[in-house]
Amino acid sequence: MVGGNRAGKMKELAEIITAVDGQQIKNHLFHLAKDPLPCRCLNVSRPGVLTNTLYEADRYLISFMQSWGYRIEREIVAVQAFQPDTAVAWGFRKPLPDEPWYAALNIWATRAGQGQSPGAIVLVAHKDSQSWLKCAPGGHDNAIGVAALLEIARILADKLLNSSLRLLFCNEEHWPWTSRAAAQRFSRSDTKALAVFNVDSIAGQSEADRLAGRRPHVLRYGTSEGEELADQIIQLNAELELGLEVRKVHCPKPNDDDGSFLLAGVRPTLLHIGSLPYAEPHYHTLDDCAEVVDIELAAQSTRLIVAAAVDCDRRAAADLNGDMSPKRHILQTTSD
């Protein structure tokens, strides 16, 4: 896409991302990681509340998604809680077979596309906080990613998209990761993935970046399709003048919730994260509270992700209409 078409698309994206509201993101973040929820765990319940805090968070997410017109699907996955273990580097271990099991939910929220595209843009965020460190709020990991997805869902709820939009709220701080079940199921469906964006710990940054006023945003990829998406997003950041310091990082070994999709053969997959190697000093601590999250940085990263999602949709629509620019193609779900 060149000339006027490109300028027109940039104008459209610039208008759409102005709707991102940092206060809305902050409200969700503080609800999920401060008040009323101190954490989001299957093995923690608030005093006087019968259900656990993760189920409370699930209800919160579903209520908003339904109010915006998304179709909700719940997928039950049996999981266990990690256990504290100071003898290992991360301070926790995988659960033993005879330790308690819980029913965790993958929550899929879907908005059907309005065009002929058979593809979907998939946005992922894990909604749980650390199961082995009770009442760790998980502000960066990953209440802020969930808050960003809610804001993206609000903004795109009434936007004309040719492709379907699918948001997955999964669980990664319990075992096994529920995104594995979701990704395998998605890979067996007839839906093609235009892009899968895992939004995890955005705004997480090193103390040096924070003091220097830098605004990092890292894109981790594992395939050529993922790298192509990363290059497109780096270009969007520059053209939209978002001021983020965006860089791409190759990961040869799939990991996290984006890794679940890569292992399932879904190749156009990216992780959006604040820093790699992960340098947020509050990571996996009781101090990872809502107050320490840089809301403006999170909002700016959310703007970039919104722009990237709409850009993927517009590219797919252009390809279907025969507007094939060099090096552009519809990214599909395939297996090596």
C-alpha positions as CSV (number, residue, x, y, z in Angstrom):
1,M,0.0,0.0,0.0
2,V,1.5,3.3,-1.1
3,G,0.7,7.0,-1.5
4,G,-2.8,8.1,-0.6
5,N,-3.9,4.6,0.5
6,R,-1.2,4.4,3.1
7,A,-1.9,7.9,4.3
8,G,-5.6,7.2,4.6
9,K,-4.9,4.0,6.6
10,M,-2.6,5.9,9.0
11,K,-5.2,8.6,9.5
12,E,-7.8,5.9,10.3
13,L,-5.5,4.2,12.8
14,A,-4.6,7.5,14.4
15,E,-8.2,8.3,15.0
16,I,-9.0,4.8,16.4
17,I,-6.2,4.8,19.0
18,T,-7.3,8.2,20.4
19,A,-10.1,6.3,22.1
20,V,-7.6,4.4,24.3
21,D,-8.4,5.8,27.8
22,G,-5.6,5.4,30.5
23,Q,-8.2,6.0,33.2
24,Q,-10.2,3.0,32.0
25,I,-7.1,0.8,32.0
26,K,-6.2,2.1,35.5
27,N,-9.7,1.3,36.8
28,H,-9.5,-2.3,35.6
29,L,-6.0,-2.7,36.9
30,F,-6.9,-1.4,40.4
31,H,-10.0,-3.6,40.6
32,L,-8.1,-6.7,39.6
33,A,-4.9,-6.1,41.6
34,K,-6.0,-3.9,44.5
35,D,-9.6,-3.4,45.5
36,P,-11.7,-5.5,45.8
37,L,-9.4,-8.3,44.5
38,P,-6.0,-8.6,46.2
39,C,-5.1,-11.3,43.7
40,R,-6.5,-13.8,41.2
41,C,-6.0,-17.3,42.4
42,L,-7.9,-20.5,42.5
43,N,-6.6,-21.3,46.0
44,V,-7.4,-18.0,47.6
45,S,-10.8,-16.6,48.7
46,R,-11.5,-13.3,50.3
47,P,-12.8,-13.3,53.9
48,G,-16.6,-13.8,53.9
49,V,-16.6,-14.7,50.1
50,L,-17.4,-18.3,49.2
51,T,-15.8,-18.3,45.8
52,N,-12.1,-17.9,45.0
53,T,-10.6,-14.7,43.7
54,L,-9.9,-16.0,40.2
55,Y,-13.6,-16.9,39.8
56,E,-14.5,-13.4,41.0
57,A,-12.1,-12.0,38.3
58,D,-13.7,-14.2,35.7
59,R,-17.2,-12.8,36.5
60,Y,-15.8,-9.3,36.2
61,L,-14.3,-9.9,32.8
62,I,-17.4,-11.7,31.4
63,S,-19.7,-8.9,32.6
64,F,-17.8,-6.3,30.6
65,M,-17.4,-8.5,27.5
66,Q,-21.1,-9.3,27.4
67,S,-22.0,-5.7,27.8
68,W,-20.0,-4.8,24.7
69,G,-21.7,-7.5,22.7
70,Y,-19.1,-10.2,22.6
71,R,-20.1,-13.9,22.5
72,I,-18.7,-15.7,25.5
73,E,-17.5,-19.3,25.6
74,R,-16.1,-21.0,28.7
75,E,-13.6,-23.8,28.5
76,I,-12.9,-25.8,31.7
77,V,-9.4,-27.0,32.2
78,A,-8.2,-29.0,35.3
79,V,-5.2,-27.3,36.9
80,Q,-3.2,-27.3,40.1
81,A,-1.5,-24.6,42.1
82,F,2.3,-24.2,42.0
83,Q,3.9,-24.6,45.4
84,P,6.5,-22.4,47.1
85,D,10.0,-23.8,47.1
86,T,13.0,-21.6,48.1
87,A,15.4,-24.4,47.0
88,V,14.9,-23.6,43.3
89,A,15.8,-20.5,41.4
90,W,12.3,-19.2,40.8
91,G,11.1,-19.9,44.4
92,F,8.4,-22.3,43.4
93,R,7.9,-25.8,42.0
94,K,5.4,-27.7,39.9
95,P,2.7,-29.4,41.9
96,L,2.8,-33.1,42.8
97,P,0.0,-35.4,41.4
98,D,-1.7,-35.9,44.7
99,E,-2.0,-32.1,45.5
100,P,-5.3,-30.4,45.0
101,W,-6.9,-29.9,41.6
102,Y,-9.1,-27.0,40.5
103,A,-11.4,-26.2,37.6
104,A,-9.9,-23.2,35.7
105,L,-11.7,-21.4,32.9
106,N,-10.4,-20.3,29.6
107,I,-12.7,-17.4,28.6
108,W,-13.1,-16.8,24.9
109,A,-14.9,-13.6,23.8
110,T,-15.7,-13.4,20.1
111,R,-16.9,-10.7,17.8
112,A,-17.7,-11.9,14.3
113,G,-16.2,-10.2,11.3
114,Q,-18.3,-8.2,8.9
115,G,-16.4,-9.1,5.7
116,Q,-15.5,-12.2,3.8
117,S,-12.2,-12.9,5.6
118,P,-12.2,-16.4,7.1
119,G,-9.4,-15.3,9.5
120,A,-9.3,-14.1,13.1
121,I,-7.2,-11.8,15.1
122,V,-6.5,-13.4,18.5
123,L,-5.6,-11.4,21.6
124,V,-4.4,-13.3,24.7
125,A,-3.7,-12.4,28.3
126,H,-3.4,-14.6,31.3
127,K,-5.8,-13.4,34.1
128,D,-4.4,-15.3,37.1
129,S,-1.8,-14.2,39.5
130,Q,0.8,-16.3,41.3
131,S,-0.8,-19.4,42.8
132,W,2.3,-20.2,45.0
133,L,2.7,-16.7,46.5
134,K,-0.7,-16.0,48.1
135,C,-2.1,-12.6,47.7
136,A,0.6,-11.4,45.3
137,P,-1.4,-8.8,43.3
138,G,0.4,-9.4,40.0
139,G,0.0,-5.9,38.8
140,H,2.5,-6.3,36.0
141,D,2.0,-10.0,35.8
142,N,-0.6,-9.8,34.4
143,A,-3.4,-7.6,35.6
144,I,-2.1,-4.8,33.3
145,G,-2.3,-7.2,30.3
146,V,-5.9,-8.1,31.2
147,A,-6.8,-4.4,31.7
148,A,-5.3,-3.6,28.3
149,L,-7.3,-6.4,26.6
150,L,-10.5,-5.1,28.2
151,E,-9.7,-1.6,26.8
152,I,-9.0,-3.0,23.4
153,A,-12.3,-5.0,23.5
154,R,-14.2,-1.8,24.4
155,I,-12.6,0.2,21.5
156,L,-13.1,-2.5,18.9
157,A,-16.6,-3.5,19.9
158,D,-18.2,-1.1,17.4
159,K,-15.5,-0.9,14.8
160,L,-16.1,-2.4,11.4
161,L,-13.6,-5.3,11.1
162,N,-13.6,-7.7,8.2
163,S,-12.0,-10.5,10.3
164,S,-13.3,-11.9,13.5
165,L,-11.8,-10.7,16.8
166,R,-11.2,-13.3,19.4
167,L,-10.0,-12.5,22.9
168,L,-8.7,-15.3,25.2
169,F,-8.4,-14.8,28.9
170,C,-6.4,-17.8,30.1
171,N,-4.3,-18.9,33.1
172,E,-0.6,-19.2,33.3
173,E,0.3,-19.0,37.0
174,H,-1.3,-22.4,37.7
175,W,-0.3,-25.7,36.1
176,P,-0.7,-26.7,33.3
177,W,-1.1,-23.5,31.4
178,T,-4.7,-23.4,30.2
179,S,-3.6,-21.6,27.0
180,R,-2.2,-25.0,25.8
181,A,-5.7,-26.5,25.6
182,A,-7.0,-23.3,24.0
183,A,-4.3,-23.2,21.4
184,Q,-4.6,-26.9,20.5
185,R,-8.4,-26.4,20.1
186,F,-7.9,-23.3,17.9
187,S,-5.4,-25.1,15.7
188,R,-7.9,-27.8,15.0
189,S,-10.6,-25.4,13.9
190,D,-11.3,-24.0,10.5
191,T,-10.3,-20.5,11.5
192,K,-7.1,-19.0,10.1
193,A,-5.0,-16.9,12.4
194,L,-4.1,-13.5,10.9
195,A,-2.2,-12.8,14.1
196,V,-2.0,-14.0,17.7
197,F,-0.9,-11.3,20.2
198,N,0.0,-12.4,23.7
199,V,-0.2,-9.3,26.0
200,D,1.8,-10.0,29.1
201,S,3.5,-7.6,31.5
202,I,3.4,-4.6,29.2
203,A,4.9,-1.6,31.0
204,G,7.2,-3.8,32.9
205,Q,10.6,-2.2,32.6
206,S,14.0,-2.0,34.2
207,E,14.8,0.7,36.8
208,A,17.3,2.1,34.4
209,D,14.7,2.6,31.7
210,R,12.3,4.1,34.2
211,L,14.8,6.6,35.5
212,A,15.9,7.5,32.0
213,G,12.3,8.1,30.8
214,R,12.5,5.4,28.1
215,R,9.3,3.7,27.0
216,P,10.2,0.1,26.1
217,H,8.0,-2.3,24.2
218,V,9.4,-5.7,23.1
219,L,8.0,-8.0,20.4
220,R,9.1,-11.6,20.8
221,Y,8.7,-13.9,17.8
222,G,9.6,-17.5,16.9
223,T,8.7,-17.8,13.2
224,S,9.2,-15.9,10.0
225,E,5.5,-14.9,10.1
226,G,5.9,-13.6,13.6
227,E,8.9,-11.6,12.5
228,E,7.0,-10.1,9.6
229,L,4.3,-9.0,12.0
230,A,6.9,-7.5,14.3
231,D,8.4,-5.5,11.5
232,Q,5.0,-4.2,10.6
233,I,4.4,-3.1,14.2
234,I,7.7,-1.4,14.4
235,Q,6.8,0.6,11.3
236,L,3.4,1.5,12.8
237,N,5.0,2.8,16.0
238,A,7.2,5.1,13.9
239,E,4.4,6.3,11.5
240,L,1.9,6.9,14.3
241,E,4.6,8.7,16.3
242,L,3.8,6.8,19.5
243,G,7.2,7.3,21.0
244,L,7.7,3.8,22.2
245,E,11.1,2.2,21.9
246,V,10.0,-0.9,20.1
247,R,12.4,-3.8,19.3
248,K,12.0,-7.4,18.2
249,V,13.6,-10.4,19.9
250,H,13.8,-13.9,18.4
251,C,13.0,-16.8,20.7
252,P,14.0,-20.2,19.3
253,K,12.2,-22.0,22.1
254,P,8.5,-21.3,22.4
255,N,7.4,-20.1,25.9
256,D,4.5,-18.5,27.8
257,D,1.1,-18.3,26.3
258,D,2.4,-17.3,22.9
259,G,4.5,-20.4,23.0
260,S,1.3,-22.5,23.5
261,F,0.1,-21.2,20.1
262,L,3.5,-21.7,18.4
263,L,3.7,-25.3,19.7
264,A,0.2,-25.8,18.3
265,G,1.4,-24.8,14.9
266,V,-0.1,-21.3,14.8
267,R,2.8,-19.4,13.2
268,P,1.8,-15.7,13.1
269,T,2.3,-15.3,16.8
270,L,3.9,-12.5,18.9
271,L,4.5,-11.7,22.6
272,H,4.0,-8.0,23.6
273,I,6.0,-7.4,26.7
274,G,7.7,-4.5,28.4
275,S,11.2,-5.8,28.5
276,L,13.3,-8.8,27.6
277,P,15.2,-10.2,29.4
278,Y,12.4,-9.3,31.8
279,A,13.8,-6.6,34.1
280,E,10.8,-5.3,36.1
281,P,12.1,-5.3,39.7
282,H,8.6,-6.1,41.2
283,Y,8.2,-9.3,39.1
284,H,6.8,-12.2,41.1
285,T,6.8,-10.4,44.4
286,L,4.2,-9.2,46.9
287,D,5.2,-5.7,45.9
288,D,3.9,-6.1,42.3
289,C,0.9,-3.9,43.1
290,A,-1.2,-1.7,41.0
291,E,0.4,1.5,42.2
292,V,3.8,0.6,40.7
293,V,2.5,0.1,37.1
294,D,3.3,3.0,34.7
295,I,-0.3,3.6,33.4
296,E,0.7,6.0,30.6
297,L,3.3,3.6,29.3
298,A,0.7,0.8,29.4
299,A,-1.8,3.0,27.6
300,Q,0.7,3.8,24.9
301,S,1.5,0.1,24.4
302,T,-2.3,-0.5,24.3
303,R,-2.5,2.0,21.5
304,L,0.1,0.2,19.5
305,I,-1.6,-3.1,20.0
306,V,-5.0,-1.7,18.9
307,A,-3.3,-0.2,15.8
308,A,-1.6,-3.5,15.0
309,A,-4.8,-5.5,15.3
310,V,-6.7,-3.1,13.0
311,D,-3.7,-3.0,10.6
312,C,-3.8,-6.8,10.3
313,D,-7.5,-6.7,9.5
314,R,-7.0,-4.1,6.8
315,R,-4.1,-5.9,5.2
316,A,-6.2,-9.1,5.0
317,A,-9.1,-7.3,3.5
318,A,-6.8,-5.7,0.9
319,D,-5.4,-9.0,0.0
320,L,-8.8,-10.5,-0.5
321,N,-9.6,-7.6,-2.8
322,G,-6.5,-8.2,-4.8
323,D,-4.4,-5.3,-3.5
324,M,-1.3,-7.4,-3.2
325,S,1.7,-5.3,-2.3
326,P,5.2,-6.8,-2.3
327,K,6.0,-9.1,0.6
328,R,2.5,-9.1,1.9
329,H,0.3,-12.1,2.2
330,I,-2.4,-13.5,4.4
331,L,-0.8,-15.3,7.4
332,Q,-2.4,-18.7,8.1
333,T,-2.4,-21.3,10.7
334,T,0.0,-24.0,9.5
335,S,2.3,-26.7,10.9
336,D,5.9,-27.3,10.2
